Amino acid sequence: MKYTIKDITEADYGCEELPDGAQVMCRLVLETEDGRETVREVPDEKACGAHLAAGQIITDEQIAALQK
């Protein structure tokens, strides 16, 4: 499936701090081809390395590769 990246934000950790050694995650707000919204989280380092940006098209395969 293809998605359009609507927004990229820092994942919400609430009042808690990240546990030692945990990866900082970012939250991808995605729009499906039929207009529905969904959210996926990927490591921030990998998202930055992939140069993700709002308006970009991304696939399930690309998201899965970022989550590994």
N, C-alpha and C positions, 0 to 999 in steps of 0.2 A: 504494500500500500504506500502511496505517496502522501506526504503532509507538507503544508506550508508552515514555516516557523513564524509564529505570531509574536512571541516574546521570549526572552531568555533572562532568567533571574536566578538569584542564589536560592538554593533549596531552603525550606523553612525548618529550622531546628527548634523552634519554640524558645523556651527559656533555657534549654539545655545547651551546654557547650559540646563541641564534637569530642568524642572519646579520643584518647591518644592514639595516633596512628591511622585514624579514619580519614578517608578522602573527602575533600570539600566537593560537594555535588552542586550542579546547577540544574535548574528546572526549565525544561523546554515546554512552552505552551504551543501546542500544534493544532492546526485546523485540517481536518480530513477533506478529501475531495468533495464530499457531500455536505460540507459546512459545519460538521460537528467539531467540538473542541475536546482535546485530550491532553494529558500532561505526562511527560516522561522525565526521569532524572538520569543524568549521565555525569561522570566525573568532570569537574570543572577543567582540569588540566587537559583532558582529551577534547572537550568542547572548544577550548581556546586554540588547541593545536590544529583542529579541523577548520578553524576560522568560521564558525557558525555565525549567522546573522539573521535578523528578522527579515522576512520576505523570501528567504531561501527555501528551496524544495529539498526535502530529505525523505529517505525511504526507511522501511522497517529494517532492512539489511544494514543500512548505514548506522541506524540507532543501535542495533544489536552489536555492531563492531565497536562502537564507542563505549558500550556498557561492559565489555570484556576487560 
